[in-house]
Amino acid sequence: MSVVGLAFVTGGSGFLGRRFLQIMHDQHPRLRFRALVHRSPMPVLGTVEPIHGALDDADTLARLLRGVDTIIHFAAITHAARTEDYLDVNSRGTEQLARAAARAGVSRFIHISTRAIHPDCGAYGMSKRLAEDAVRAHGVPHVILRLAEVYGTGSREGIDALLRLVRDWPVVPYPAGPVSLAPVLLDDALAAAVRALERPTLVDVTYTIAGPRTFTLPELIQTAAAVFGVRRLGVAVPLTAVAAMSRLASALGHAIIELDQIPRLTCPKDSRIDAARRDLGFAPTGFQDGLRRVVQERTLPGEF
């Protein structure tokens, strides 16, 4: 489907937004973008106008949203020492953007959220839940995509950090408890965002974007070890010891997990992707095949 017009992307220099802009540049060269970026670098693309700024400037947002058809909102803070930091960016920033979108007459708001949205998912989950509420409350037709754990990003945090640990360390510590992950390959997650943009009749809907299988942490570690062709011993660490383990791993350059991540790992999360399959043609790659692709493309930090 040909997509034309002007779109506004937040988080254009983050790993999701940056890759999304590259995909859209290749697939829809007639669609122009204004990309709000927080840091450099970002790809030089002829269809993208990068603008350095923040979500807390109402006047700037009003100016940037003139003539915009669609917003794709990737910007978020994923790790913070204080609850207030999550609220400032994820909740209040999204509310500011949603309000500006309504005033500017934006046609659709595609909001990138998380499946860690349950009340037990901690400060991050609360901030993202409030962000979803803000998108709905301001009346702009919207699509909300609740992403599971995205891998293959080239990031040194989150699930990619765990995968790098499995690749490099013979003993892999992990938080004890009822943790489950539904890893989704980066390009599969972004394909859902592209399809949402291509299908303007999809409005006021929410989809879970997750991998086709849910893993416990021991299952994930052993599955990844098999792909890497190594043997690994997974060791469950009581939550009280996670802080010390995290500090040690960070000192060695192998950050695994921050304390603020624990609630979102152990809280209840939805893994049902039938609606995304039906409406977005979402067809996630199996974890083993996706990780093999990551290894081939060397998008896991460091050498293998």
N, C-alpha and C positions, 0 to 999 in steps of 0.2 A: 504494500500500500504506500502511495506517495504521500509524504507529510511535508507541508509547507507552512510558513509563518514564522513567528518569533516565540521562542521559549526561554524561560528563565530557570537556570539551574543553580542551586546552592551547593556548597561543598565541592566546587569544581576542581579543587586541588587535592581532595581526599582520594583514597584508593577506589571508592565506588564511583564518585562523580567524574574523576579523571578518565577512568576506563569507559564509563557511559558515554562521555563526549566523543571519545575516539570511535566507539561503535556507531553512534549516530552520524558522525561525520562521514563514515564509510557507507552507511546504509541509506541515509536521507540527506544528501548534500544540499537540498533546497531548503532545509529547515535551518534557520539562524538561531543562535543562542547568545544570551547574555549570561555569563557565568560569574557568580559571586565566589571569590576565592579568598581564603584566609591566609594562605602562604604560597610561596613558589617552591619548585617550579610546577608548571602544568604544560601540557602539550600545546605547541603552536599549530592551531587549526584555523583555516581561513574562514570557517563558518562561525567561529566562537570569538566573542568579545569578552576578554577577561576583565573583571572589575574587582579591585581589592576593597573589601568593606565588611560590615558586620550586620547582623539581623536586628540590632537594637537602635538603628537610625531610621526613624519613621519617614523623615523627609527624603532621604536617599532612596528608600524602598519605593516610595510613591513615584519618584522620578524614573527609577529603573523598570518599573512595571508598566509604564505607558506603552500601549501597543502589544503587550504580551498576551499570547493565547493560553499558554499552559505553563504551570510551575512544576518542576521536578525537584523536590526538597530532600536532598541527601544530608545536609549539614547537621551534625550532632556531636556531642561530646560523649565518648564511650567510657572513659576512665577519669575519675575525679576524686580528690581527697574529701570534698565537702558536698553535702546534698545540695547546698545553694548553687554550686557550680553547675550541677545537672539542670536545676530548675532555670537558671539564667539562660542557658543556651537551648536546651531541648524543649522546655515548656514555654517560657516567656518569649524566646526567639521565634518559635513556631507560631505562637499566638499573634505576635507582631506581624509576621509575614502573612498569616491568614487574614488578619484585619485589613492589611494593605491590599491583598488580592481581591477581597470583596469590594473595596472602594474603587479599585482600578477596573473592575469588570472582567477579571480573568475568567476564562471559560472553564478551566479545570485545574485541580490541584492534586498532583500525584505525590503522596507523602510516603517516604521510606521509613518504616517503623521497625519494630522487633516483635518476635513472638514471645519474648520475655516480658509480658505485659500484665501478668497476674499480680494482685496486690502483695504477694509474698516475694516478688522479684527484686525487692530492695529499692534504693533511691533511684537508680537508673531506670528500672521498670516503671516506677511512679512517674518520673519525668516524661517518659515516652507515652504513658497512658494519658497524662494531662495534655500532651501535644496532640494526640489523636482527638481528644475532646475539643480542643481549640479549633482544629480543622473542621470538625463537624459543626461546631457552634456558629461559625461565621458564614455558613450558607453557600460557600463556593462548591460546585459539583466536584466530587473528589473520588480518588482511588487510593486506598491505603494498602501498602504491601508490607506485611509483617515478616521480615527476614529471619531465618534461622542462622546458624553459625556459618559464616561465609569463609571459604578457604581458597587458596591460590591467589591471594591478594598481593603478595610480596611484603606483607606487613610483618613486623616483629612482635606482634601481640595477638591475643586471642587464640583461635584454634591453629593458626599457622605457627605460633610459638610452640604449642604442644607438639605439632607434627615435626618441627625442627628438633625438638628434644628427643622424640622417638628416633629420629634419624641419627642423632649424634651420641646419645647416652645409652649405656647398657642397662642402667636402672632408671626407670621412669616413675617419679613420684606423682601422685595425683590426689585430689581431695576426696576423702571418704564421704560416703553419703549417696543418696538417690539421684545421681547426676545422669542426665541423658542428653545426647546431642543428635541433631539431624543435619549433618554437614551438607552444605550446598555449594557447588562450584561457582566462583565469581561470575563467569560469563552466563551461567544458567540463571542466577539471580537477576542479573542485568537484562537478560532476554525478557524476563517478566515485565520489567519496567518499560522496555521498548514496546512490547505488545500493548501494555496499558496506554502508552502514548498513541499508538497507531489505531486504537479502537475508541473513538470519542463517544460511542454510545454507552460505554461502561462508566456509570456515575454512581456515587454514593454506595460504594461496595468496598469490602475489606477481604483480602486474601492472605493466606499463609503461604510463604515461599520457603520450602524446606526440601531437604534431600529425600529420596525415596525410601530411606530406611533410618530408623532411630537406633543409636548405639549407646550402650553404657560406656563409661570411660575405659574399663579393661578391654571391652570388645574393640573400641576404637584404636587403642594402643596396639593390640595384637594384629588387627587388620592392617594398620599402617606399617607395622614392622614387616609383615609379609610382603607388602608392596615394595618396601625398601630392600628386601632380601636380607634382613638381619633378625637376630633373636633378642628380645627385650623382656625384662622382668618389670612388671608394673607393681608398684608398692602403694597401697592406700595410706594416706597420711591423715590423721585426725585433724579436724578443722582448727583446733587450737594450735597445731604446729605449722599450719599453712603459712602464717606470716613469716616465721623464721626461715622456712624453706624458700619462700618467695624472695626474701632479702638475699639469701645465699645465691640463688640462681641468678638474680639480677647482677650481683657483684661479679659473677662469672660470665656475664654477657648472654645469659639464657633465661630472660624473664619468662616466667610461666603463667603466673596468675597474680592479680592484685586482690586485696581483700574485698573490694567493692564488687568483684565479679562473683563471689561465692553465692549470694542469694539468687542471682539470675541463672546460675548453673543448677541449683537445687530446687528451684520453684517449678510448679506445674506449667507446662507449655503445650500448645496445640501443634500437632504435626500433620493435621489433615490437609491435604493439598488437592482434593478432588475438584473443588470449585476453581482453583487456578488452572488445573489441567483442562477443565471444560471451557472456561471463558478466555483464558490467555494462551491456550495451547502449550502450557508449561510441561516440559518433559525433562526433569532433572536427570543428570548423569549419575550412575551408581558411584558410590564413594571410591571403590577400588579403581575403576576406570578413570574417574576424575583425578585421583591422586597420581596415577601413572602419567596423565597428561601434564600435571604440575611438575613432576620430575623431569619429563622430557623438555618442557619449556623453561625449566629452572626458575620458576616463579616462587619457589620456596627460598627464603633468604639463606645465603651461604651456598657453598658448593656441595654437591652430592657425588 
